[in-house]
Amino acid sequence: MKIYDVAIIGAGAAGLMAAAGMNASNLSVLILEQNSQPAIKVKISGGGRCNFTNLNITADNYISNNKHFVKSSLAGFTANDFINLVKKHNIAYHEKTLGQLFCDKSSSQIIQMLLDESCNAELLLNCVVNDVSKSENFTIETSLGCFTAKKLIIASGGLSIPKLGVSDLAYKIAKKFDINIINTSPGLVPLLYNKTKGLEELAGISIDANVAYKKQNFRENILFTHKGLSGPAILQISSYLENFNQKKIMMNLLPNIEINIDDFLDNNISVMLKKYLPNRFIDNWFKVNFQDQKIINCKRKNLEQILQQLNNFEVEITNSEGFDKAEVTKGGIDTNELSSQNMEAKKVKNLFFIGESVDVTGWLGGYNFQWAWSSGMAVASYINKKA
Ligand SMILES: Cc1cc2nc3c(=O)[nH]c(=O)nc-3n(C[C@H](O)[C@H](O)[C@H](O)COP(=O)(O)OP(=O)(O)OC[C@H]3O[C@@H](n4cnc5c(N)ncnc54)[C@H](O)[C@@H]3O)c2cc1C
């Protein structure tokens, strides 16, 4: 039976990048992918245009039990390194907002780029990996038979969006080798909230807001949905909630807006507020909160109270929409178990974990793909040097 130098489980963002990093070597590399096509999450990402990286990446944009862990990989293969690759393949791109880079045309271009860059690896699709064992080499049991490799890279991702074909294989393998796992939970996920405030009729309304939980805050849009709350600011803050039960988040619905109270006095307050917030929000909110009060021609005290409420709009979170709707998985392989230089498991020589399987969760905005590229390249560089 052929013994491969390297086997990679998962032809997603991280797995393909690791293979690309070893393309110029003479190593025999095998990629095993359960889906019928590679990198399905790259394909659907960024609304089909793939937000492939961000211009403002630092370790502060990542959540992990060890916040320094990402530094070495991110410095070894930076956003600029990925941008240079994109330029080399003549893929047109643009900055949308907040440093987020998207393809002008289609995320398929990024997939084709990764496949071209990793063309010397053997890619087996429709190949479900069921188990892994180690003696001198790794034996990988799959739906297409057994494979053997000297080095094994686990790039099988996390648990988010099961319908795209995900698995808990990384965690199963970690357990088998006595490698600790940080509890997993949905990240970048829409939230459900206690609607006692009568906010049921707000579905579809989007507001530029500052959303805060403890010391973390994000200034981006929030979106009221039929089920609860979504939009970039909500997805971002969701990753910072320790759990989704009875957590209170604070939303400033008039961020950085200086309101001159004198302009409002003796005017219809709801009409005035509609200059700053969507009509439907004001109508519904007033209906619920001020039904019995005559607030037309408001007085200074009333207005101060109302503005105070809009600046400190507290919402009690009751749950999240779960892995079905989460963009990423929080938690995963404990970073204390891995080398931050090359992602090798400290307890198991020649076994590596990269990408979303690891306890590293990026912000919304290209940070998660950059982690996939950087961690994939960290392993590849290390293996190349050893070859
Ligand atoms: C809807 C959506 C949009 C997103 N948009 C963005 C974005 O624009 N920018 C950004 O930075 N991030 C985005 N993300 C997050 C990003 O997709 C992930 O962080 C990234 O794909 C993780 O890369 P990975 O290679 O670790 O895992 P994945 O890309 O999930 O790849 C894992 C691969 O392993 C395969 N696999 C799993 N188990 C097995 C098994 N047992 N046998 C064989 N193969 C297996 C899977 O089929 C998959 O192909 C988005 C996520 C979602 C869900």
The ligand as a MOL file (V3000), in Angstrom:
LIG
                    3D

  0  0  0     0  0            999 V3000
M  V30 BEGIN CTAB
M  V30 COUNTS 53 58 0 0 0
M  V30 BEGIN ATOM
M  V30 1 C -22.6930 30.9370 5.4050 0
M  V30 2 C -21.2610 31.1870 5.7850 0
M  V30 3 C -20.6110 32.3020 5.2710 0
M  V30 4 C -19.2890 32.5670 5.6490 0
M  V30 5 N -18.6660 33.6610 5.1260 0
M  V30 6 C -17.3930 33.9420 5.5010 0
M  V30 7 C -16.6910 35.0420 4.9170 0
M  V30 8 O -17.1940 35.7090 3.9870 0
M  V30 9 N -15.4380 35.3190 5.3850 0
M  V30 10 C -14.8210 34.5570 6.3570 0
M  V30 11 O -13.6960 34.8530 6.7510 0
M  V30 12 N -15.4490 33.4720 6.8750 0
M  V30 13 C -16.6900 33.1470 6.4580 0
M  V30 14 N -17.3200 32.0340 6.9700 0
M  V30 15 C -16.5470 31.1490 7.8880 0
M  V30 16 C -15.6240 30.2490 7.0440 0
M  V30 17 O -16.4060 29.5940 6.0610 0
M  V30 18 C -14.9340 29.2040 7.9290 0
M  V30 19 O -14.2570 29.8530 8.9700 0
M  V30 20 C -13.9200 28.4070 7.0980 0
M  V30 21 O -14.5820 27.7560 6.0330 0
M  V30 22 C -13.2030 27.3720 7.9550 0
M  V30 23 O -12.3090 26.6740 7.1340 0
M  V30 24 P -11.9210 25.1550 7.4480 0
M  V30 25 O -11.1220 24.7040 6.2800 0
M  V30 26 O -11.3580 25.0450 8.7950 0
M  V30 27 O -13.3120 24.3840 7.4810 0
M  V30 28 P -14.3070 24.1180 6.2740 0
M  V30 29 O -14.1940 25.1810 5.2510 0
M  V30 30 O -15.6190 23.8590 6.8900 0
M  V30 31 O -13.7450 22.7760 5.6140 0
M  V30 32 C -13.8030 21.5420 6.2560 0
M  V30 33 C -13.9030 20.4760 5.1920 0
M  V30 34 O -13.7530 19.1920 5.8050 0
M  V30 35 C -14.6860 18.3060 5.2530 0
M  V30 36 N -14.9320 17.2210 6.2060 0
M  V30 37 C -15.5060 17.3190 7.4300 0
M  V30 38 N -15.5910 16.1060 8.0090 0
M  V30 39 C -15.0660 15.2240 7.1340 0
M  V30 40 C -14.8980 13.8130 7.1500 0
M  V30 41 N -15.2960 13.0930 8.2040 0
M  V30 42 N -14.3320 13.2130 6.0820 0
M  V30 43 C -13.9230 13.9430 5.0040 0
M  V30 44 N -14.0720 15.2860 4.9250 0
M  V30 45 C -14.6240 15.9290 5.9800 0
M  V30 46 C -15.9050 19.1840 5.0000 0
M  V30 47 O -16.7780 18.6040 4.0530 0
M  V30 48 C -15.2570 20.4770 4.5240 0
M  V30 49 O -15.1020 20.5180 3.1270 0
M  V30 50 C -18.6180 31.7120 6.5770 0
M  V30 51 C -19.2730 30.5940 7.0690 0
M  V30 52 C -20.5710 30.3150 6.6700 0
M  V30 53 C -21.2370 29.0820 7.2110 0
M  V30 END ATOM
M  V30 BEGIN BOND
M  V30 1 1 1 2
M  V30 2 1 2 3
M  V30 3 2 2 52
M  V30 4 2 3 4
M  V30 5 1 4 5
M  V30 6 1 4 50
M  V30 7 2 5 6
M  V30 8 1 6 7
M  V30 9 1 6 13
M  V30 10 2 7 8
M  V30 11 1 7 9
M  V30 12 1 9 10
M  V30 13 2 10 11
M  V30 14 1 10 12
M  V30 15 2 12 13
M  V30 16 1 13 14
M  V30 17 1 14 15
M  V30 18 1 14 50
M  V30 19 1 15 16
M  V30 20 1 16 17
M  V30 21 1 16 18
M  V30 22 1 18 19
M  V30 23 1 18 20
M  V30 24 1 20 21
M  V30 25 1 20 22
M  V30 26 1 22 23
M  V30 27 1 23 24
M  V30 28 2 24 25
M  V30 29 1 24 26
M  V30 30 1 24 27
M  V30 31 1 27 28
M  V30 32 2 28 29
M  V30 33 1 28 30
M  V30 34 1 28 31
M  V30 35 1 31 32
M  V30 36 1 32 33
M  V30 37 1 33 34
M  V30 38 1 33 48
M  V30 39 1 34 35
M  V30 40 1 35 36
M  V30 41 1 35 46
M  V30 42 1 36 37
M  V30 43 1 36 45
M  V30 44 2 37 38
M  V30 45 1 38 39
M  V30 46 1 39 40
M  V30 47 2 39 45
M  V30 48 1 40 41
M  V30 49 2 40 42
M  V30 50 1 42 43
M  V30 51 2 43 44
M  V30 52 1 44 45
M  V30 53 1 46 47
M  V30 54 1 46 48
M  V30 55 1 48 49
M  V30 56 2 50 51
M  V30 57 1 51 52
M  V30 58 1 52 53
M  V30 END BOND
M  V30 END CTAB
M  END
